[in-house]
Amino acid sequence: MTYTVQIKVMPLKELLDPQGKAVMGGLENLGLMGVEEVRIGKNITLRINADSTEKAKQIAEEASKRLLANPVMEYFEVSIN
Amino acid sequence: MTYTVQIKVMPLKELLDPQGKAVMGGLENLGLMGVEEVRIGKNITLRINADSTEKAKQIAEEASKRLLANPVMEYFEVSIN
């Protein structure tokens, strides 16, 4: 069966996010009020052919660890809808 | 009150996603089986100070339309946990 898996890769909370800071400045320049913090990461959608949800999740986690996320700067979350 | 809003910005389904294609090749090189498609977009987390969930969502949608997503190439989804 084919599963659609979402992987969210975000900068670690302890680290500065210069891209987020830049967007924050852009929002202020547009006059958009109320935004206090912006953090920007990646969203990766995988279509995975696997026998079960668990197996699909396992493949997505391995892909995240080995290729998609850099653990020095990022954390990831895997979810299957 | 402060709300945490997630914005997912993804390449339109009709369009090629060269970054996703490259990652797909990388996964194959690592010997990771089962992945049929990879699409890569952005995940943006906003911390928004607003009076209500609806108001926070409205600010996030305006930010997406005016700055975060390029409608020619991307679609966005706003969600509040």
Backbone of each chain as nested JSON, in Angstrom:
{
  "chains": [
    {"id": "A", "residues": [
      {"number": 1, "name": "MET", "atoms": {"N": [0.832, -1.209, 0.0], "CA": [0.0, 0.0, 0.0], "C": [0.864, 1.257, 0.0]}},
      {"number": 2, "name": "THR", "atoms": {"N": [0.3, 2.322, -0.523], "CA": [1.076, 3.564, -0.595], "C": [0.64, 4.535, 0.498]}},
      {"number": 3, "name": "TYR", "atoms": {"N": [1.606, 5.009, 1.251], "CA": [1.339, 5.947, 2.336], "C": [1.932, 7.307, 2.009]}},
      {"number": 4, "name": "THR", "atoms": {"N": [1.254, 8.352, 2.442], "CA": [1.806, 9.697, 2.309], "C": [2.308, 10.136, 3.674]}},
      {"number": 5, "name": "VAL", "atoms": {"N": [3.595, 10.384, 3.736], "CA": [4.229, 10.707, 5.013], "C": [4.743, 12.148, 4.968]}},
      {"number": 6, "name": "GLN", "atoms": {"N": [4.462, 12.894, 6.031], "CA": [4.958, 14.265, 6.133], "C": [6.14, 14.3, 7.081]}},
      {"number": 7, "name": "ILE", "atoms": {"N": [7.204, 14.949, 6.655], "CA": [8.345, 15.149, 7.546], "C": [8.57, 16.643, 7.697]}},
      {"number": 8, "name": "LYS", "atoms": {"N": [8.586, 17.078, 8.941], "CA": [8.834, 18.489, 9.237], "C": [10.256, 18.583, 9.756]}},
      {"number": 9, "name": "VAL", "atoms": {"N": [11.091, 19.369, 9.122], "CA": [12.475, 19.561, 9.571], "C": [12.636, 21.016, 9.961]}},
      {"number": 10, "name": "MET", "atoms": {"N": [12.893, 21.264, 11.236], "CA": [12.956, 22.659, 11.72], "C": [14.295, 22.937, 12.399]}},
      {"number": 11, "name": "PRO", "atoms": {"N": [14.743, 24.211, 12.376], "CA": [15.958, 24.557, 13.108], "C": [15.746, 24.331, 14.604]}},
      {"number": 12, "name": "LEU", "atoms": {"N": [16.75, 23.817, 15.291], "CA": [16.659, 23.585, 16.735], "C": [16.273, 24.875, 17.461]}},
      {"number": 13, "name": "LYS", "atoms": {"N": [15.466, 24.723, 18.51], "CA": [14.95, 25.896, 19.215], "C": [16.063, 26.756, 19.825]}},
      {"number": 14, "name": "GLU", "atoms": {"N": [17.182, 26.115, 20.157], "CA": [18.294, 26.837, 20.788], "C": [19.023, 27.741, 19.797]}},
      {"number": 15, "name": "LEU", "atoms": {"N": [18.827, 27.5, 18.499], "CA": [19.62, 28.211, 17.497], "C": [18.871, 29.41, 16.923]}},
      {"number": 16, "name": "LEU", "atoms": {"N": [19.637, 30.399, 16.504], "CA": [19.066, 31.513, 15.761], "C": [18.574, 30.994, 14.411]}},
      {"number": 17, "name": "ASP", "atoms": {"N": [17.579, 31.67, 13.864], "CA": [17.085, 31.313, 12.541], "C": [17.097, 32.589, 11.695]}},
      {"number": 18, "name": "PRO", "atoms": {"N": [18.208, 32.853, 11.006], "CA": [18.339, 34.119, 10.279], "C": [17.288, 34.299, 9.182]}},
      {"number": 19, "name": "GLN", "atoms": {"N": [16.879, 33.186, 8.551], "CA": [15.846, 33.273, 7.516], "C": [14.518, 33.733, 8.146]}},
      {"number": 20, "name": "GLY", "atoms": {"N": [14.227, 33.154, 9.301], "CA": [13.013, 33.547, 10.033], "C": [13.061, 35.011, 10.447]}},
      {"number": 21, "name": "LYS", "atoms": {"N": [14.215, 35.446, 10.929], "CA": [14.399, 36.858, 11.316], "C": [14.146, 37.782, 10.119]}},
      {"number": 22, "name": "ALA", "atoms": {"N": [14.659, 37.399, 8.939], "CA": [14.482, 38.218, 7.743], "C": [12.997, 38.317, 7.371]}},
      {"number": 23, "name": "VAL", "atoms": {"N": [12.291, 37.198, 7.453], "CA": [10.863, 37.197, 7.129], "C": [10.093, 38.043, 8.136]}},
      {"number": 24, "name": "MET", "atoms": {"N": [10.489, 37.948, 9.386], "CA": [9.895, 38.774, 10.457], "C": [10.007, 40.251, 10.091]}},
      {"number": 25, "name": "GLY", "atoms": {"N": [11.199, 40.666, 9.643], "CA": [11.399, 42.055, 9.198], "C": [10.506, 42.393, 8.016]}},
      {"number": 26, "name": "GLY", "atoms": {"N": [10.36, 41.454, 7.084], "CA": [9.495, 41.661, 5.922], "C": [8.048, 41.862, 6.326]}},
      {"number": 27, "name": "LEU", "atoms": {"N": [7.594, 41.067, 7.284], "CA": [6.202, 41.192, 7.749], "C": [5.983, 42.552, 8.414]}},
      {"number": 28, "name": "GLU", "atoms": {"N": [6.982, 43.005, 9.186], "CA": [6.87, 44.329, 9.819], "C": [6.799, 45.42, 8.758]}},
      {"number": 29, "name": "ASN", "atoms": {"N": [7.63, 45.289, 7.72], "CA": [7.611, 46.279, 6.641], "C": [6.265, 46.329, 5.925]}},
      {"number": 30, "name": "LEU", "atoms": {"N": [5.592, 45.192, 5.853], "CA": [4.266, 45.147, 5.231], "C": [3.186, 45.689, 6.171]}},
      {"number": 31, "name": "GLY", "atoms": {"N": [3.563, 45.974, 7.408], "CA": [2.594, 46.5, 8.367], "C": [1.73, 45.434, 9.005]}},
      {"number": 32, "name": "LEU", "atoms": {"N": [2.159, 44.176, 8.922], "CA": [1.383, 43.082, 9.514], "C": [1.702, 42.989, 11.005]}},
      {"number": 33, "name": "MET", "atoms": {"N": [0.715, 43.285, 11.838], "CA": [0.948, 43.329, 13.276], "C": [0.638, 41.988, 13.945]}},
      {"number": 34, "name": "GLY", "atoms": {"N": [1.284, 41.757, 15.075], "CA": [0.917, 40.613, 15.91], "C": [1.881, 39.45, 15.833]}},
      {"number": 35, "name": "VAL", "atoms": {"N": [2.721, 39.42, 14.801], "CA": [3.645, 38.292, 14.678], "C": [4.849, 38.53, 15.584]}},
      {"number": 36, "name": "GLU", "atoms": {"N": [5.104, 37.597, 16.487], "CA": [6.177, 37.768, 17.469], "C": [7.431, 36.977, 17.125]}},
      {"number": 37, "name": "GLU", "atoms": {"N": [7.251, 35.882, 16.409], "CA": [8.416, 35.074, 16.054], "C": [8.128, 34.297, 14.785]}},
      {"number": 38, "name": "VAL", "atoms": {"N": [9.163, 34.151, 13.962], "CA": [9.038, 33.365, 12.734], "C": [10.184, 32.367, 12.712]}},
      {"number": 39, "name": "ARG", "atoms": {"N": [9.869, 31.109, 12.496], "CA": [10.913, 30.105, 12.284], "C": [10.608, 29.342, 11.004]}},
      {"number": 40, "name": "ILE", "atoms": {"N": [11.63, 29.128, 10.218], "CA": [11.419, 28.523, 8.908], "C": [12.203, 27.236, 8.774]}},
      {"number": 41, "name": "GLY", "atoms": {"N": [11.52, 26.195, 8.366], "CA": [12.164, 24.913, 8.119], "C": [11.626, 24.306, 6.842]}},
      {"number": 42, "name": "LYS", "atoms": {"N": [11.838, 23.006, 6.711], "CA": [11.397, 22.324, 5.497], "C": [10.201, 21.45, 5.795]}},
      {"number": 43, "name": "ASN", "atoms": {"N": [9.372, 21.265, 4.795], "CA": [8.331, 20.258, 4.872], "C": [8.539, 19.311, 3.703]}},
      {"number": 44, "name": "ILE", "atoms": {"N": [8.708, 18.035, 4.014], "CA": [8.988, 17.058, 2.973], "C": [7.858, 16.039, 2.949]}},
      {"number": 45, "name": "THR", "atoms": {"N": [7.268, 15.863, 1.781], "CA": [6.214, 14.86, 1.62], "C": [6.789, 13.667, 0.875]}},
      {"number": 46, "name": "LEU", "atoms": {"N": [6.719, 12.498, 1.492], "CA": [7.176, 11.275, 0.833], "C": [5.969, 10.407, 0.504]}},
      {"number": 47, "name": "ARG", "atoms": {"N": [5.968, 9.831, -0.699], "CA": [5.0, 8.796, -1.007], "C": [5.755, 7.483, -0.883]}},
      {"number": 48, "name": "ILE", "atoms": {"N": [5.353, 6.649, 0.066], "CA": [6.106, 5.433, 0.383], "C": [5.249, 4.204, 0.18]}},
      {"number": 49, "name": "ASN", "atoms": {"N": [5.805, 3.243, -0.538], "CA": [5.137, 1.962, -0.723], "C": [5.641, 1.003, 0.355]}},
      {"number": 50, "name": "ALA", "atoms": {"N": [4.754, 0.592, 1.266], "CA": [5.181, -0.277, 2.365], "C": [4.026, -1.169, 2.79]}},
      {"number": 51, "name": "ASP", "atoms": {"N": [4.352, -2.184, 3.587], "CA": [3.337, -3.153, 3.999], "C": [2.416, -2.62, 5.09]}},
      {"number": 52, "name": "SER", "atoms": {"N": [2.924, -1.694, 5.898], "CA": [2.12, -1.192, 7.011], "C": [2.519, 0.253, 7.324]}},
      {"number": 53, "name": "THR", "atoms": {"N": [1.668, 0.908, 8.102], "CA": [1.959, 2.274, 8.525], "C": [3.281, 2.324, 9.281]}},
      {"number": 54, "name": "GLU", "atoms": {"N": [3.504, 1.326, 10.139], "CA": [4.732, 1.299, 10.951], "C": [5.962, 1.237, 10.054]}},
      {"number": 55, "name": "LYS", "atoms": {"N": [5.881, 0.375, 9.039], "CA": [7.005, 0.205, 8.13], "C": [7.259, 1.508, 7.347]}},
      {"number": 56, "name": "ALA", "atoms": {"N": [6.177, 2.157, 6.907], "CA": [6.319, 3.42, 6.163], "C": [6.969, 4.474, 7.052]}},
      {"number": 57, "name": "LYS", "atoms": {"N": [6.526, 4.517, 8.308], "CA": [7.076, 5.492, 9.246], "C": [8.555, 5.233, 9.49]}},
      {"number": 58, "name": "GLN", "atoms": {"N": [8.894, 3.957, 9.58], "CA": [10.286, 3.558, 9.81], "C": [11.182, 4.001, 8.638]}},
      {"number": 59, "name": "ILE", "atoms": {"N": [10.689, 3.804, 7.406], "CA": [11.45, 4.237, 6.229], "C": [11.641, 5.76, 6.266]}},
      {"number": 60, "name": "ALA", "atoms": {"N": [10.575, 6.495, 6.599], "CA": [10.653, 7.954, 6.634], "C": [11.637, 8.419, 7.704]}},
      {"number": 61, "name": "GLU", "atoms": {"N": [11.656, 7.719, 8.849], "CA": [12.582, 8.103, 9.917], "C": [14.026, 7.833, 9.516]}},
      {"number": 62, "name": "GLU", "atoms": {"N": [14.233, 6.717, 8.82], "CA": [15.588, 6.418, 8.367], "C": [16.05, 7.453, 7.329]}},
      {"number": 63, "name": "ALA", "atoms": {"N": [15.132, 7.805, 6.415], "CA": [15.466, 8.83, 5.405], "C": [15.816, 10.154, 6.083]}},
      {"number": 64, "name": "SER", "atoms": {"N": [15.057, 10.514, 7.124], "CA": [15.315, 11.772, 7.832], "C": [16.677, 11.756, 8.492]}},
      {"number": 65, "name": "LYS", "atoms": {"N": [16.985, 10.627, 9.171], "CA": [18.253, 10.538, 9.904], "C": [19.437, 10.534, 8.962]}},
      {"number": 66, "name": "ARG", "atoms": {"N": [19.298, 9.824, 7.834], "CA": [20.46, 9.625, 6.966], "C": [20.633, 10.713, 5.917]}},
      {"number": 67, "name": "LEU", "atoms": {"N": [19.553, 11.428, 5.587], "CA": [19.692, 12.395, 4.492], "C": [19.004, 13.736, 4.723]}},
      {"number": 68, "name": "LEU", "atoms": {"N": [17.803, 13.719, 5.294], "CA": [16.978, 14.926, 5.215], "C": [17.256, 15.958, 6.296]}},
      {"number": 69, "name": "ALA", "atoms": {"N": [17.619, 15.497, 7.495], "CA": [17.83, 16.441, 8.595], "C": [19.277, 16.39, 9.062]}},
      {"number": 70, "name": "ASN", "atoms": {"N": [19.807, 17.547, 9.395], "CA": [21.147, 17.645, 9.966], "C": [21.005, 17.812, 11.481]}},
      {"number": 71, "name": "PRO", "atoms": {"N": [21.315, 16.766, 12.257], "CA": [21.02, 16.79, 13.701], "C": [21.779, 17.865, 14.48]}},
      {"number": 72, "name": "VAL", "atoms": {"N": [22.838, 18.387, 13.895], "CA": [23.578, 19.469, 14.566], "C": [22.735, 20.74, 14.618]}},
      {"number": 73, "name": "MET", "atoms": {"N": [21.908, 20.927, 13.588], "CA": [21.161, 22.188, 13.495], "C": [19.646, 22.013, 13.45]}},
      {"number": 74, "name": "GLU", "atoms": {"N": [19.184, 20.781, 13.238], "CA": [17.752, 20.599, 12.976], "C": [17.175, 19.419, 13.751]}},
      {"number": 75, "name": "TYR", "atoms": {"N": [15.882, 19.488, 14.008], "CA": [15.169, 18.307, 14.492], "C": [14.065, 17.981, 13.487]}},
      {"number": 76, "name": "PHE", "atoms": {"N": [13.575, 16.751, 13.544], "CA": [12.508, 16.401, 12.597], "C": [11.356, 15.691, 13.289]}},
      {"number": 77, "name": "GLU", "atoms": {"N": [10.198, 15.79, 12.66], "CA": [9.001, 15.094, 13.132], "C": [8.357, 14.393, 11.949]}},
      {"number": 78, "name": "VAL", "atoms": {"N": [8.046, 13.11, 12.125], "CA": [7.411, 12.346, 11.066], "C": [5.939, 12.151, 11.41]}},
      {"number": 79, "name": "SER", "atoms": {"N": [5.053, 12.387, 10.442], "CA": [3.643, 12.098, 10.714], "C": [2.979, 11.501, 9.476]}},
      {"number": 80, "name": "ILE", "atoms": {"N": [2.052, 10.592, 9.733], "CA": [1.3, 9.969, 8.644], "C": [-0.164, 10.3, 8.833]}},
      {"number": 81, "name": "ASN", "atoms": {"N": [-0.786, 10.859, 7.808], "CA": [-2.226, 11.183, 7.919], "C": [-3.046, 9.936, 7.579]}}
    ]},
    {"id": "B", "residues": [
      {"number": 1, "name": "MET", "atoms": {"N": [-3.703, 36.73, 23.596], "CA": [-3.13, 35.398, 23.754], "C": [-2.174, 35.093, 22.603]}},
      {"number": 2, "name": "THR", "atoms": {"N": [-1.215, 34.228, 22.88], "CA": [-0.25, 33.895, 21.838], "C": [-0.575, 32.536, 21.224]}},
      {"number": 3, "name": "TYR", "atoms": {"N": [-0.665, 32.51, 19.91], "CA": [-0.967, 31.275, 19.183], "C": [0.239, 30.844, 18.36]}},
      {"number": 4, "name": "THR", "atoms": {"N": [0.417, 29.537, 18.25], "CA": [1.455, 29.009, 17.372], "C": [0.788, 28.49, 16.109]}},
      {"number": 5, "name": "VAL", "atoms": {"N": [1.136, 29.094, 15.004], "CA": [0.495, 28.756, 13.733], "C": [1.515, 28.106, 12.806]}},
      {"number": 6, "name": "GLN", "atoms": {"N": [1.123, 27.01, 12.183], "CA": [1.988, 26.327, 11.214], "C": [1.514, 26.661, 9.809]}},
      {"number": 7, "name": "ILE", "atoms": {"N": [2.443, 27.043, 8.959], "CA": [2.11, 27.271, 7.554], "C": [2.954, 26.332, 6.71]}},
      {"number": 8, "name": "LYS", "atoms": {"N": [2.284, 25.549, 5.899], "CA": [2.975, 24.628, 5.001], "C": [2.91, 25.231, 3.608]}},
      {"number": 9, "name": "VAL", "atoms": {"N": [4.06, 25.455, 2.989], "CA": [4.109, 26.008, 1.631], "C": [4.744, 24.962, 0.729]}},
      {"number": 10, "name": "MET", "atoms": {"N": [3.975, 24.431, -0.216], "CA": [4.473, 23.335, -1.061], "C": [4.39, 23.699, -2.537]}},
      {"number": 11, "name": "PRO", "atoms": {"N": [5.29, 23.114, -3.352], "CA": [5.186, 23.349, -4.8], "C": [3.862, 22.785, -5.325]}},
      {"number": 12, "name": "LEU", "atoms": {"N": [3.229, 23.497, -6.242], "CA": [1.966, 23.03, -6.835], "C": [2.136, 21.634, -7.416]}},
      {"number": 13, "name": "LYS", "atoms": {"N": [1.089, 20.821, -7.277], "CA": [1.175, 19.414, -7.704], "C": [1.462, 19.28, -9.201]}},
      {"number": 14, "name": "GLU", "atoms": {"N": [1.03, 20.279, -9.976], "CA": [1.214, 20.217, -11.431], "C": [2.678, 20.439, -11.829]}},
      {"number": 15, "name": "LEU", "atoms": {"N": [3.464, 21.001, -10.913], "CA": [4.825, 21.403, -11.277], "C": [5.855, 20.349, -10.879]}},
      {"number": 16, "name": "LEU", "atoms": {"N": [6.93, 20.304, -11.641], "CA": [8.069, 19.49, -11.258], "C": [8.692, 20.063, -9.99]}},
      {"number": 17, "name": "ASP", "atoms": {"N": [9.336, 19.206, -9.214], "CA": [10.021, 19.658, -8.013], "C": [11.458, 19.123, -8.082]}},
      {"number": 18, "name": "PRO", "atoms": {"N": [12.357, 19.906, -8.692], "CA": [13.729, 19.41, -8.913], "C": [14.452, 19.058, -7.615]}},
      {"number": 19, "name": "GLN", "atoms": {"N": [14.179, 19.821, -6.543], "CA": [14.811, 19.53, -5.256], "C": [14.348, 18.158, -4.741]}},
      {"number": 20, "name": "GLY", "atoms": {"N": [13.055, 17.903, -4.881], "CA": [12.51, 16.601, -4.492], "C": [13.107, 15.465, -5.326]}},
      {"number": 21, "name": "LYS", "atoms": {"N": [13.226, 15.708, -6.628], "CA": [13.846, 14.717, -7.52], "C": [15.272, 14.39, -7.064]}},
      {"number": 22, "name": "ALA", "atoms": {"N": [16.033, 15.424, -6.696], "CA": [17.421, 15.223, -6.26], "C": [17.466, 14.39, -4.979]}},
      {"number": 23, "name": "VAL", "atoms": {"N": [16.572, 14.696, -4.037], "CA": [16.534, 13.938, -2.786], "C": [16.132, 12.489, -3.057]}},
      {"number": 24, "name": "MET", "atoms": {"N": [15.197, 12.316, -3.961], "CA": [14.776, 10.966, -4.383], "C": [15.997, 10.163, -4.859]}},
      {"number": 25, "name": "GLY", "atoms": {"N": [16.83, 10.788, -5.697], "CA": [18.063, 10.134, -6.159], "C": [18.99, 9.807, -5.002]}},
      {"number": 26, "name": "GLY", "atoms": {"N": [19.092, 10.727, -4.063], "CA": [19.924, 10.509, -2.886], "C": [19.46, 9.33, -2.061]}},
      {"number": 27, "name": "LEU", "atoms": {"N": [18.15, 9.204, -1.889], "CA": [17.601, 8.079, -1.12], "C": [17.892, 6.756, -1.825]}},
      {"number": 28, "name": "GLU", "atoms": {"N": [17.758, 6.766, -3.153], "CA": [18.074, 5.548, -3.907], "C": [19.546, 5.175, -3.739]}},
      {"number": 29, "name": "ASN", "atoms": {"N": [20.419, 6.183, -3.79], "CA": [21.852, 5.921, -3.612], "C": [22.16, 5.333, -2.232]}},
      {"number": 30, "name": "LEU", "atoms": {"N": [21.369, 5.727, -1.24], "CA": [21.552, 5.187, 0.11], "C": [20.963, 3.78, 0.232]}},
      {"number": 31, "name": "GLY", "atoms": {"N": [20.268, 3.328, -0.792], "CA": [19.67, 1.992, -0.762], "C": [18.354, 1.935, -0.01]}},
      {"number": 32, "name": "LEU", "atoms": {"N": [17.738, 3.099, 0.184], "CA": [16.457, 3.126, 0.897], "C": [15.322, 2.811, -0.071]}},
      {"number": 33, "name": "MET", "atoms": {"N": [14.676, 1.689, 0.137], "CA": [13.656, 1.229, -0.804], "C": [12.261, 1.69, -0.39]}},
      {"number": 34, "name": "GLY", "atoms": {"N": [11.388, 1.785, -1.357], "CA": [9.969, 2.015, -1.069], "C": [9.506, 3.436, -1.313]}},
      {"number": 35, "name": "VAL", "atoms": {"N": [10.443, 4.384, -1.407], "CA": [10.019, 5.773, -1.601], "C": [9.716, 6.001, -3.079]}},
      {"number": 36, "name": "GLU", "atoms": {"N": [8.491, 6.447, -3.362], "CA": [8.063, 6.607, -4.759], "C": [8.088, 8.05, -5.23]}},
      {"number": 37, "name": "GLU", "atoms": {"N": [7.928, 8.961, -4.292], "CA": [7.933, 10.367, -4.684], "C": [8.372, 11.219, -3.512]}},
      {"number": 38, "name": "VAL", "atoms": {"N": [9.11, 12.278, -3.812], "CA": [9.533, 13.221, -2.779], "C": [9.173, 14.622, -3.251]}},
      {"number": 39, "name": "ARG", "atoms": {"N": [8.505, 15.368, -2.406], "CA": [8.257, 16.782, -2.715], "C": [8.695, 17.607, -1.515]}},
      {"number": 40, "name": "ILE", "atoms": {"N": [9.363, 18.707, -1.805], "CA": [9.942, 19.5, -0.731], "C": [9.409, 20.922, -0.755]}},
      {"number": 41, "name": "GLY", "atoms": {"N": [8.952, 21.35, 0.384], "CA": [8.463, 22.716, 0.515], "C": [8.951, 23.311, 1.814]}},
      {"number": 42, "name": "LYS", "atoms": {"N": [8.292, 24.381, 2.238], "CA": [8.706, 25.046, 3.467], "C": [7.692, 24.79, 4.573]}},
      {"number": 43, "name": "ASN", "atoms": {"N": [8.194, 24.799, 5.783], "CA": [7.3, 24.81, 6.93], "C": [7.65, 26.051, 7.748]}},
      {"number": 44, "name": "ILE", "atoms": {"N": [6.649, 26.898, 7.964], "CA": [6.901, 28.144, 8.676], "C": [6.078, 28.152, 9.95]}},
      {"number": 45, "name": "THR", "atoms": {"N": [6.73, 28.382, 11.069], "CA": [6.028, 28.471, 12.344], "C": [5.976, 29.93, 12.767]}},
      {"number": 46, "name": "LEU", "atoms": {"N": [4.774, 30.439, 12.956], "CA": [4.618, 31.819, 13.429], "C": [4.086, 31.802, 14.852]}},
      {"number": 47, "name": "ARG", "atoms": {"N": [4.664, 32.649, 15.693], "CA": [4.061, 32.897, 17.012], "C": [3.314, 34.214, 16.88]}},
      {"number": 48, "name": "ILE", "atoms": {"N": [1.99, 34.152, 17.034], "CA": [1.156, 35.329, 16.766], "C": [0.378, 35.718, 18.009]}},
      {"number": 49, "name": "ASN", "atoms": {"N": [0.444, 37.001, 18.336], "CA": [-0.343, 37.541, 19.433], "C": [-1.652, 38.084, 18.863]}},
      {"number": 50, "name": "ALA", "atoms": {"N": [-2.771, 37.458, 19.237], "CA": [-4.059, 37.885, 18.685], "C": [-5.162, 37.618, 19.699]}},
      {"number": 51, "name": "ASP", "atoms": {"N": [-6.333, 38.198, 19.422], "CA": [-7.454, 38.072, 20.363], "C": [-8.125, 36.706, 20.296]}},
      {"number": 52, "name": "SER", "atoms": {"N": [-8.062, 36.075, 19.133], "CA": [-8.766, 34.793, 18.98], "C": [-8.049, 33.92, 17.959]}},
      {"number": 53, "name": "THR", "atoms": {"N": [-8.404, 32.646, 17.952], "CA": [-7.836, 31.717, 16.973], "C": [-8.106, 32.209, 15.554]}},
      {"number": 54, "name": "GLU", "atoms": {"N": [-9.333, 32.681, 15.323], "CA": [-9.723, 33.136, 13.983], "C": [-8.838, 34.298, 13.538]}},
      {"number": 55, "name": "LYS", "atoms": {"N": [-8.614, 35.228, 14.466], "CA": [-7.799, 36.406, 14.15], "C": [-6.361, 35.979, 13.838]}},
      {"number": 56, "name": "ALA", "atoms": {"N": [-5.828, 35.042, 14.629], "CA": [-4.459, 34.558, 14.404], "C": [-4.358, 33.882, 13.039]}},
      {"number": 57, "name": "LYS", "atoms": {"N": [-5.368, 33.087, 12.71], "CA": [-5.373, 32.394, 11.427], "C": [-5.427, 33.395, 10.275]}},
      {"number": 58, "name": "GLN", "atoms": {"N": [-6.214, 34.434, 10.472], "CA": [-6.356, 35.482, 9.46], "C": [-5.021, 36.189, 9.21]}},
      {"number": 59, "name": "ILE", "atoms": {"N": [-4.3, 36.493, 10.289], "CA": [-2.98, 37.137, 10.149], "C": [-2.036, 36.213, 9.389]}},
      {"number": 60, "name": "ALA", "atoms": {"N": [-2.055, 34.921, 9.734], "CA": [-1.163, 33.959, 9.081], "C": [-1.497, 33.829, 7.594]}},
      {"number": 61, "name": "GLU", "atoms": {"N": [-2.796, 33.869, 7.277], "CA": [-3.179, 33.765, 5.862], "C": [-2.757, 34.998, 5.088]}},
      {"number": 62, "name": "GLU", "atoms": {"N": [-2.885, 36.142, 5.722], "CA": [-2.458, 37.369, 5.039], "C": [-0.941, 37.346, 4.821]}},
      {"number": 63, "name": "ALA", "atoms": {"N": [-0.192, 36.911, 5.842], "CA": [1.273, 36.805, 5.71], "C": [1.646, 35.85, 4.576]}},
      {"number": 64, "name": "SER", "atoms": {"N": [0.919, 34.735, 4.469], "CA": [1.204, 33.752, 3.418], "C": [0.959, 34.35, 2.04]}},
      {"number": 65, "name": "LYS", "atoms": {"N": [-0.184, 35.034, 1.903], "CA": [-0.544, 35.602, 0.603], "C": [0.398, 36.714, 0.193]}},
      {"number": 66, "name": "ARG", "atoms": {"N": [0.792, 37.547, 1.156], "CA": [1.553, 38.743, 0.798], "C": [3.048, 38.522, 0.774]}},
      {"number": 67, "name": "LEU", "atoms": {"N": [3.554, 37.48, 1.485], "CA": [5.01, 37.342, 1.569], "C": [5.524, 35.911, 1.453]}},
      {"number": 68, "name": "LEU", "atoms": {"N": [4.842, 34.965, 2.079], "CA": [5.479, 33.655, 2.273], "C": [5.336, 32.696, 1.093]}},
      {"number": 69, "name": "ALA", "atoms": {"N": [4.212, 32.772, 0.388], "CA": [3.991, 31.825, -0.711], "C": [3.898, 32.566, -2.038]}},
      {"number": 70, "name": "ASN", "atoms": {"N": [4.448, 31.961, -3.071], "CA": [4.348, 32.496, -4.424], "C": [3.271, 31.7, -5.166]}},
      {"number": 71, "name": "PRO", "atoms": {"N": [2.09, 32.311, -5.382], "CA": [0.945, 31.549, -5.909], "C": [1.17, 30.968, -7.308]}},
      {"number": 72, "name": "VAL", "atoms": {"N": [2.153, 31.496, -8.024], "CA": [2.45, 30.957, -9.357], "C": [3.032, 29.538, -9.247]}},
      {"number": 73, "name": "MET", "atoms": {"N": [3.762, 29.299, -8.165], "CA": [4.454, 28.023, -8.03], "C": [4.08, 27.23, -6.793]}},
      {"number": 74, "name": "GLU", "atoms": {"N": [3.413, 27.858, -5.845], "CA": [3.213, 27.208, -4.542], "C": [1.78, 27.358, -4.045]}},
      {"number": 75, "name": "TYR", "atoms": {"N": [1.364, 26.401, -3.217], "CA": [0.125, 26.58, -2.467], "C": [0.468, 26.528, -0.982]}},
      {"number": 76, "name": "PHE", "atoms": {"N": [-0.426, 27.044, -0.147], "CA": [-0.125, 27.011, 1.286], "C": [-1.326, 26.512, 2.085]}},
      {"number": 77, "name": "GLU", "atoms": {"N": [-1.013, 25.968, 3.255], "CA": [-2.043, 25.526, 4.197], "C": [-1.697, 26.072, 5.575]}},
      {"number": 78, "name": "VAL", "atoms": {"N": [-2.69, 26.665, 6.213], "CA": [-2.479, 27.226, 7.55], "C": [-3.152, 26.319, 8.569]}},
      {"number": 79, "name": "SER", "atoms": {"N": [-2.449, 25.987, 9.642], "CA": [-3.108, 25.209, 10.698], "C": [-2.67, 25.692, 12.071]}},
      {"number": 80, "name": "ILE", "atoms": {"N": [-3.606, 25.641, 13.008], "CA": [-3.311, 26.032, 14.386], "C": [-3.523, 24.824, 15.277]}},
      {"number": 81, "name": "ASN", "atoms": {"N": [-2.516, 24.475, 16.038], "CA": [-2.656, 23.321, 16.955], "C": [-3.338, 23.777, 18.246]}}
    ]}
  ]
}
